[in-house]
């Protein structure tokens, strides 16, 4: 199963100002790319704070939320506390071929540390927060290979990296 991280970052490396900061600050190109790639995967995995910023499941995708307590049932959303390996194995047995890891920092870190992430789709936005939430919460040591990069009209940089094993 292909497992990828998808995120937008400021030029100074932040994914948000704080845990309740919705991703409305990203470019229309980033939003379009996010919809396209996550719909292709069919399943999105996120943490509780990211879920709260969305407020509802994104349609045409299964939304899986890491939550220590079950959330009220909502069509298109499931909660879990499984390890990344267990969750991906279960999703593969359900017929999924790809999974999008959609944040936040704690979930990105957990999946990177698991060694299951193949690809990172990162949008670098021409904005500076100066402080906020980093992509990863812990020190990691992974080498990446740039596969593709596209500069948008407004100056955003859409990148795709493969994790070198």
MIBA-373993 format. One record per residue (C-alpha): x, y, z; residue number from 1. Coordinates in pm, 1 decimal. Layout:
N
ATOM / xx / yy / zz / k
ATOM / X / Y / Z / NUM
...
***
This chain:
165
ATOM / xx / yy / zz / k
ATOM / 0.0 / 0.0 / 0.0 / 1
ATOM / 124.9 / 346.2 / -89.4 / 2
ATOM / 132.2 / 580.6 / 209.3 / 3
ATOM / 195.8 / 950.3 / 154.2 / 4
ATOM / 206.7 / 1271.6 / 352.3 / 5
ATOM / 36.6 / 1575.3 / 204.7 / 6
ATOM / 84.6 / 1918.2 / 360.1 / 7
ATOM / 131.7 / 2286.5 / 295.7 / 8
ATOM / 409.4 / 2477.2 / 469.1 / 9
ATOM / 508.6 / 2839.0 / 503.0 / 10
ATOM / 850.7 / 2930.2 / 367.3 / 11
ATOM / 974.7 / 2920.3 / 727.0 / 12
ATOM / 849.3 / 2563.5 / 772.2 / 13
ATOM / 518.8 / 2588.2 / 959.9 / 14
ATOM / 196.7 / 2399.4 / 884.6 / 15
ATOM / -15.1 / 2629.8 / 1100.3 / 16
ATOM / -1.7 / 2905.6 / 1359.5 / 17
ATOM / -156.3 / 2684.3 / 1630.5 / 18
ATOM / -356.0 / 2361.9 / 1667.9 / 19
ATOM / -686.6 / 2527.0 / 1574.8 / 20
ATOM / -554.5 / 2716.4 / 1269.6 / 21
ATOM / -749.3 / 2601.3 / 963.0 / 22
ATOM / -563.9 / 2564.2 / 632.3 / 23
ATOM / -752.1 / 2851.0 / 466.6 / 24
ATOM / -419.5 / 3033.3 / 428.2 / 25
ATOM / -300.9 / 2806.7 / 146.4 / 26
ATOM / -325.0 / 2887.5 / -223.1 / 27
ATOM / -603.0 / 2775.0 / -456.7 / 28
ATOM / -345.3 / 2558.2 / -637.6 / 29
ATOM / -263.0 / 2380.3 / -312.2 / 30
ATOM / -631.4 / 2323.8 / -233.8 / 31
ATOM / -692.5 / 2187.3 / -585.9 / 32
ATOM / -392.8 / 1953.4 / -555.7 / 33
ATOM / -506.0 / 1837.2 / -211.0 / 34
ATOM / -854.2 / 1746.1 / -336.4 / 35
ATOM / -717.6 / 1569.4 / -644.7 / 36
ATOM / -456.4 / 1360.8 / -461.7 / 37
ATOM / -670.6 / 1270.5 / -159.4 / 38
ATOM / -968.8 / 1172.4 / -375.5 / 39
ATOM / -737.3 / 948.2 / -578.2 / 40
ATOM / -628.9 / 777.1 / -255.4 / 41
ATOM / -984.0 / 749.7 / -125.6 / 42
ATOM / -883.7 / 759.2 / 240.6 / 43
ATOM / -742.1 / 1036.3 / 459.3 / 44
ATOM / -585.9 / 989.9 / 803.8 / 45
ATOM / -565.3 / 1281.2 / 1045.8 / 46
ATOM / -544.7 / 1374.3 / 1410.6 / 47
ATOM / -824.5 / 1511.6 / 1622.1 / 48
ATOM / -715.8 / 1877.0 / 1593.1 / 49
ATOM / -701.2 / 1855.1 / 1213.9 / 50
ATOM / -1045.2 / 1693.8 / 1216.3 / 51
ATOM / -1178.5 / 1979.0 / 1429.3 / 52
ATOM / -1048.7 / 2237.8 / 1180.0 / 53
ATOM / -1238.0 / 2059.0 / 900.6 / 54
ATOM / -1561.2 / 2030.6 / 1097.7 / 55
ATOM / -1704.0 / 1758.8 / 873.6 / 56
ATOM / -1584.0 / 1468.6 / 658.9 / 57
ATOM / -1448.3 / 1562.5 / 318.3 / 58
ATOM / -1670.8 / 1394.8 / 62.4 / 59
ATOM / -1568.0 / 1112.2 / -167.3 / 60
ATOM / -1302.5 / 1005.0 / 84.8 / 61
ATOM / -1302.7 / 797.5 / 400.5 / 62
ATOM / -1186.9 / 1026.2 / 683.8 / 63
ATOM / -1006.7 / 838.3 / 963.6 / 64
ATOM / -940.2 / 1034.3 / 1282.2 / 65
ATOM / -695.8 / 938.1 / 1556.2 / 66
ATOM / -889.0 / 1000.4 / 1875.3 / 67
ATOM / -842.5 / 852.6 / 2224.4 / 68
ATOM / -1221.4 / 845.8 / 2265.0 / 69
ATOM / -1481.9 / 758.8 / 2001.9 / 70
ATOM / -1637.7 / 1062.3 / 1835.3 / 71
ATOM / -2008.0 / 1094.6 / 1759.3 / 72
ATOM / -2084.9 / 883.2 / 1451.6 / 73
ATOM / -2067.7 / 1073.2 / 1123.4 / 74
ATOM / -2106.4 / 915.4 / 780.7 / 75
ATOM / -1769.2 / 906.5 / 603.3 / 76
ATOM / -1565.0 / 928.8 / 926.2 / 77
ATOM / -1416.1 / 661.2 / 1152.5 / 78
ATOM / -1200.6 / 688.4 / 1463.7 / 79
ATOM / -897.9 / 476.8 / 1548.8 / 80
ATOM / -607.8 / 437.5 / 1787.8 / 81
ATOM / -439.2 / 156.6 / 1591.2 / 82
ATOM / -70.8 / 166.6 / 1513.3 / 83
ATOM / 12.9 / 292.2 / 1164.0 / 84
ATOM / 107.4 / -61.1 / 1052.3 / 85
ATOM / -217.5 / -213.4 / 1185.9 / 86
ATOM / -429.3 / 61.8 / 1031.8 / 87
ATOM / -266.5 / 35.8 / 688.3 / 88
ATOM / -299.2 / -342.3 / 692.5 / 89
ATOM / -670.0 / -312.6 / 775.1 / 90
ATOM / -726.4 / -50.8 / 502.4 / 91
ATOM / -546.6 / -267.1 / 246.9 / 92
ATOM / -769.7 / -562.3 / 341.6 / 93
ATOM / -1067.0 / -332.9 / 273.5 / 94
ATOM / -940.2 / -271.1 / -80.6 / 95
ATOM / -759.4 / 61.9 / -47.4 / 96
ATOM / -435.0 / 96.4 / -244.3 / 97
ATOM / -325.7 / 442.1 / -123.2 / 98
ATOM / -364.3 / 641.6 / 194.7 / 99
ATOM / -316.1 / 1015.1 / 252.9 / 100
ATOM / -170.6 / 1128.9 / 584.3 / 101
ATOM / -319.8 / 1475.5 / 629.9 / 102
ATOM / -192.6 / 1604.7 / 963.3 / 103
ATOM / -124.3 / 1735.8 / 1200.4 / 104
ATOM / 230.2 / 1732.8 / 1323.3 / 105
ATOM / 185.1 / 1445.6 / 1569.7 / 106
ATOM / 27.0 / 1221.4 / 1303.3 / 107
ATOM / 289.6 / 1316.1 / 1041.2 / 108
ATOM / 562.2 / 1227.9 / 1293.9 / 109
ATOM / 400.9 / 899.1 / 1398.0 / 110
ATOM / 368.5 / 779.9 / 1037.2 / 111
ATOM / 719.6 / 893.8 / 935.9 / 112
ATOM / 869.5 / 716.8 / 1237.8 / 113
ATOM / 679.0 / 399.6 / 1143.2 / 114
ATOM / 882.1 / 382.0 / 820.0 / 115
ATOM / 565.9 / 334.8 / 612.9 / 116
ATOM / 562.9 / 669.0 / 429.2 / 117
ATOM / 668.0 / 643.3 / 63.9 / 118
ATOM / 604.7 / 994.9 / -65.4 / 119
ATOM / 570.0 / 1351.9 / 59.2 / 120
ATOM / 358.0 / 1602.2 / -133.5 / 121
ATOM / 459.5 / 1937.8 / 9.4 / 122
ATOM / 339.6 / 2279.1 / -101.6 / 123
ATOM / 568.1 / 2563.6 / 2.0 / 124
ATOM / 360.3 / 2879.5 / 26.1 / 125
ATOM / 514.3 / 3228.7 / -7.1 / 126
ATOM / 415.2 / 3333.0 / 345.5 / 127
ATOM / 598.3 / 3358.2 / 678.9 / 128
ATOM / 440.3 / 3288.3 / 1019.3 / 129
ATOM / 757.5 / 3331.6 / 1226.8 / 130
ATOM / 626.2 / 3079.8 / 1478.7 / 131
ATOM / 378.9 / 2794.3 / 1484.4 / 132
ATOM / 351.8 / 2420.7 / 1434.6 / 133
ATOM / 630.2 / 2243.2 / 1247.8 / 134
ATOM / 565.4 / 1958.4 / 1003.4 / 135
ATOM / 726.0 / 1709.9 / 1244.8 / 136
ATOM / 731.6 / 1718.0 / 1626.5 / 137
ATOM / 1052.9 / 1520.8 / 1676.0 / 138
ATOM / 1397.1 / 1488.8 / 1529.8 / 139
ATOM / 1391.1 / 1250.1 / 1232.5 / 140
ATOM / 1657.7 / 1127.4 / 993.9 / 141
ATOM / 1520.1 / 1045.4 / 648.7 / 142
ATOM / 1670.3 / 1113.9 / 308.4 / 143
ATOM / 1435.7 / 1226.6 / 32.8 / 144
ATOM / 1465.3 / 1244.5 / -344.1 / 145
ATOM / 1291.4 / 1527.3 / -528.3 / 146
ATOM / 1068.3 / 1373.8 / -796.0 / 147
ATOM / 885.1 / 1682.4 / -919.9 / 148
ATOM / 842.7 / 2052.2 / -849.2 / 149
ATOM / 614.5 / 2309.5 / -1007.0 / 150
ATOM / 606.6 / 2682.0 / -942.4 / 151
ATOM / 257.6 / 2831.4 / -952.0 / 152
ATOM / 154.3 / 3170.5 / -1079.4 / 153
ATOM / 127.1 / 3312.0 / -726.3 / 154
ATOM / 471.3 / 3181.9 / -625.7 / 155
ATOM / 377.4 / 2861.7 / -443.4 / 156
ATOM / 603.5 / 2562.9 / -498.8 / 157
ATOM / 435.2 / 2222.8 / -538.8 / 158
ATOM / 685.1 / 1946.4 / -463.1 / 159
ATOM / 686.8 / 1568.7 / -460.6 / 160
ATOM / 953.5 / 1373.0 / -273.3 / 161
ATOM / 1016.1 / 1000.6 / -245.6 / 162
ATOM / 1152.3 / 860.3 / 79.8 / 163
ATOM / 1483.6 / 685.7 / 9.5 / 164
ATOM / 1497.6 / 349.1 / 184.3 / 165
***
